[in-house]
Amino acid sequence: MDRATNDIEDLLRRHAPQVLGALVRRYGHFDPAEDSVQEALIAAAEQWPRDGIPDNPRGWLIKVASRRLTDRLRSDEARRRREETAAALTPADAFVAPPPGEGPAGAGPSGPGRAPSEDDTLTLLFLCCHPALSPAAQIALTLRAVGGLTTAEIARAHLVPEATMAQRISRAKRAVRGTHFRQPDARDRDQRLAAVLQVLYLIFNEGYTATAGPDLHRTDLAREAIRLTRAVRRLLPREGRVTGLLALMVLTEARTPARTGPDGELIPLDEQDRARWDRTAVAEGTALAEEALTQGPAGDYQLQAAIAALHDEAERAEDTDWPQILALYDVLVRRSPDPAAALGRAVAVAMVHGPRAGLAEVDALAGAAGGSGAAGGAGAAPGTAGAAAGKAGAGGAAGAGGQRSHRLDAVRAHLLERAGEPDAARTAYRAAADATLSEPEARYLRRRADRLDRPDG
């Protein structure tokens, strides 16, 4: 694939949510609008490499998609009945927008009006993360409508058949049918924004450490989550939660080049070659983390980003400021009873006060979870804990797969090994390996267990 084709694909992906937002705002039919946008994107992918990129790519896409949507609606026998019903239930200005690709009459480039623009990306995200949808449906619809991924790409990322994913997306579209295309009221905006950010983080986590399958890292999902979070930050530049989440993603993704060996084997955090980390990304993420802490009270994402920055700033694993990391975890755990953060704190306790102190924390977590090891992906963990206990590996929230019992066993195994109990550690490593669906993680955990079988292990 040549550079020009890549540039066109990036341009189409960037404009896709803006075009869809413009059509939904004007016509109010999400499902056919999404199909029409996909047809416009296909037309552009065929024509632009041959004829050149138009001067106004977004306007071109809106115009083509609008024509396709109009044809659809005209050919639908039930169109008039649906529109009459919607008109009776919808405020007069709910779907008012400038004509596709144009501003309001009389509005110049600097005037008060605007053409449908990237402002609609955030509105579209709110729609895709509607509370009526399950987290799995929110993720699928977000990747399809806002991320611009095809149904086949989303299905491959989640290791399900394309037909299954198509049904999931169709059900999600039906669930939001008739929802007004506008941002939520101020009274529930914070809650809805929290849902959007959680969905973006779940997408990132699944990309950074895949829940199941042969690959540790799914680059397309991780990069897409970062791209979408950047888009949200452009719209909400002074929102500390958004800045903190972006910082956390960037700092975590910076370690990707060193996370696997030549054969794809998992390399734990304290054994990684830090010279291979993306230092440009580390610098950007650290600056974002510092900025996030100035944007209002420190929330979960800001605190997790600060923990990630402490890891990334350490030139060697032994230089890591574990007392400061533990202090940040203390604040994080007090703020929210997240089992992932609690497991990350247990690792930090072990690094500051010794493995026995950490084991006591892990045992308390196991007891609180009824022995199920319900802690999700804790991050900021060293060694085995850093490799197998954390989705984001940096003070993380629970991964996209929900509660993960193998992470608790993996941390326990690591701490038992450090405490000089190889038999118990071996048992815990194997239990963790049997519980995970990730093939790279399972291989890594079994290697750790096998090493303890050897007299010199």
C-alpha positions, -999 to 999 in steps of 0.1 A, spaced: 0 0 0 15 33 -11 17 66 9 -11 83 -10 -35 54 -3 -26 55 34 -32 92 35 -66 88 19 -75 61 43 -65 82 73 -85 112 58 -116 90 54 -114 76 89 -110 111 104 -140 124 85 -163 94 88 -178 104 122 -181 140 112 -201 130 81 -222 106 100 -229 132 126 -240 157 100 -264 133 84 -279 121 117 -283 156 129 -301 166 97 -322 136 89 -325 117 122 -321 82 108 -291 66 123 -291 32 107 -296 42 70 -274 72 76 -245 49 87 -250 27 57 -250 58 34 -218 71 49 -202 37 43 -212 39 7 -198 74 4 -165 62 19 -163 33 -5 -169 57 -34 -142 80 -22 -118 51 -18 -124 42 -54 -124 77 -70 -99 98 -50 -68 78 -58 -77 81 -95 -92 117 -96 -74 133 -67 -86 144 -33 -113 172 -36 -107 206 -21 -133 200 5 -132 163 13 -157 164 41 -182 184 20 -178 159 -8 -185 130 15 -215 147 31 -229 155 -3 -225 120 -16 -238 104 16 -267 127 17 -277 118 -18 -275 81 -10 -295 86 22 -322 106 3 -325 78 -23 -329 53 5 -356 73 23 -375 79 -9 -375 43 -18 -387 32 16 -425 27 16 -427 35 53 -407 66 52 -435 91 54 -451 72 83 -419 72 102 -412 109 96 -447 119 107 -444 99 139 -409 113 146 -422 149 139 -450 145 164 -425 133 191 -395 155 183 -390 191 192 -390 213 161 -353 221 164 -340 187 173 -327 178 139 -322 213 125 -288 217 108 -273 237 80 -275 220 46 -248 193 43 -214 208 39 -226 244 42 -230 269 70 -262 287 78 -273 314 54 -252 345 58 -226 329 81 -191 335 70 -160 315 80 -158 335 113 -195 340 117 -217 325 144 -229 295 124 -210 264 115 -213 236 91 -216 201 106 -182 195 119 -161 176 144 -183 189 172 -206 161 161 -180 135 168 -185 140 206 -223 139 201 -219 107 181 -198 92 209 -225 101 234 -250 83 212 -229 52 207 -223 50 245 -260 54 253 -269 39 287 -294 16 271 -266 -3 255 -244 -30 271 -206 -22 273 -200 -48 245 -226 -31 223 -212 4 231 -177 -7 221 -189 -23 188 -210 6 178 -183 31 187 -157 13 166 -181 11 137 -197 45 137 -170 67 152 -139 46 145 -148 38 109 -138 1 113 -157 -24 91 -178 -51 107 -152 -76 96 -124 -57 113 -143 -54 146 -152 -91 145 -116 -101 140 -105 -78 168 -130 -95 192 -124 -130 178 -160 -136 169 -177 -145 135 -185 -115 113 -222 -125 114 -222 -124 152 -207 -89 152 -231 -77 125 -260 -88 147 -245 -71 177 -241 -38 158 -276 -41 143 -292 -46 178 -272 -16 191 -285 6 162 -321 -5 169 -317 3 206 -307 39 199 -332 44 171 -353 75 178 -328 90 202 -324 127 197 -290 136 182 -278 161 207 -254 162 236 -269 153 270 -282 178 295 -258 193 319 -272 173 348 -262 139 333 -233 151 310 -206 141 335 -220 106 338 -224 102 301 -188 115 295 -176 90 320 -192 62 300 -176 75 268 -141 75 284 -147 41 299 -155 27 265 -124 43 249 -103 28 277 -118 -6 273 -110 -5 236 -74 5 244 -70 -22 270 -82 -49 247 -58 -36 221 -28 -33 245 -33 -68 261 -58 -89 242 -82 -108 264 -79 -140 243 -62 -154 213 -27 -159 199 -16 -122 199 -6 -102 229 -11 -68 213 -38 -56 188 -22 -25 174 -53 -14 154 -75 -12 185 -49 5 207 -41 31 181 -78 37 173 -86 43 210 -58 68 212 -70 85 180 -105 88 193 -94 101 227 -73 127 209 -104 138 191 -124 141 223 -95 161 239 -96 186 210 -132 192 218 -127 192 256 -92 205 260 -96 216 297 -114 184 309 -89 167 333 -104 132 329 -99 134 291 -63 147 294 -55 121 320 -69 92 299 -50 103 269 -18 106 290 -23 71 304 -28 56 269 2 74 254 25 65 283 14 28 282 16 24 245 51 39 245 64 6 260 50 -16 232 82 -20 212 98 -37 242 69 -59 254 76 -89 232 106 -108 221 117 -120 187 92 -149 187 63 -129 202 70 -140 238 59 -117 266 86 -97 283 77 -84 318 80 -47 327 112 -51 348 130 -71 321 122 -48 292 149 -30 273 138 6 281 160 20 253 134 6 230 105 25 246 92 54 225 108 83 242 89 109 222 56 93 234 69 92 269 77 129 268 42 137 254 25 115 279 44 129 308 35 165 298 -1 155 294 -1 138 329 13 170 344 -13 191 326 -41 168 337 -33 173 374 -38 210 369 -72 206 354 -93 203 385 -94 176 413 -73 145 405 -96 117 393 -89 81 385 -74 87 350 -52 115 362 -38 93 391 -33 63 368 -14 86 344 8 99 372 17 63 381 24 54 345 47 85 342 67 74 372 73 40 356 82 55 322 106 81 337 127 55 354 157 47 333 161 13 350 135 -9 368 154 -5 401 151 33 397 113 32 399 99 55 427 78 28 444 70 48 475 55 76 454 36 50 433 22 35 465 12 69 478 -7 75 445 -24 41 448 -35 49 483 -53 79 469 -67 60 440 -80 31 462 -96 56 486 -114 73 457 -129 41 441 -132 5 453 -118 -8 420 -103 -43 425 -78 -36 397 -64 -6 415 -64 -26 448 -43 -53 431 -19 -27 417 -16 -13 452 -8 -48 466 21 -50 442 33 -15 452 31 -26 489 53 -56 481 79 -34 463 80 -10 493 75 -33 523 85 -67 510 67 -97 494 51 -109 527 33 -75 531 22 -77 495 9 -113 499 -12 -102 529 -29 -76 507 -35 -101 479 -50 -126 504 -73 -99 516 -84 -92 481 -90 -129 475 -111 -130 506 -131 -100 496 -138 -115 462 -150 -147 478 -119 -165 467 -127 -159 430 -98 -136 424 -121 -110 410 -94 -83 406 -92 -69 372 -61 -59 354 -39 -41 378 -11 -22 364 22 -6 375 34 -40 385 70 -53 381 81 -87 368 55 -113 364 30 -90 381 37 -63 355 33 -88 327 3 -108 338 -15 -86 363 -21 -55 343 -40 -47 311 -25 -13 308 5 -21 329 2 14 344 -23 17 372 -50 2 351 -87 -3 353 -103 -37 347 -98 -50 312 -124 -54 285 -130 -89 295 -143 -78 329 -131 -96 361 -100 -117 356 -92 -143 382 -59 -152 366 -44 -118 374 -48 -124 411 -31 -158 409 -3 -143 387 5 -116 413 3 -141 441 27 -164 422 52 -137 417 52 -126 453 54 -162 465 85 -167 443 101 -136 458 92 -148 493 111 -181 487 81 -204 484 87 -221 450 62 -249 454 33 -226 462 45 -202 435 46 -230 409 10 -239 418 -2 -203 415 16 -198 382 -1 -228 367 -35 -218 380 -31 -184 364 -20 -200 331 -50 -223 331 -74 -194 338 -62 -170 311 -75 -171 275 -45 -152 262 -20 -176 247 11 -154 252 2 -149 288 -4 -186 293 29 -195 277 47 -169 299 31 -181 331 39 -218 323 75 -209 316 77 -193 350 63 -224 366 86 -247 347 116 -227 357 107 -234 394 108 -271 386 145 -269 380 168 -272 410 186 -239 400 152 -221 392 
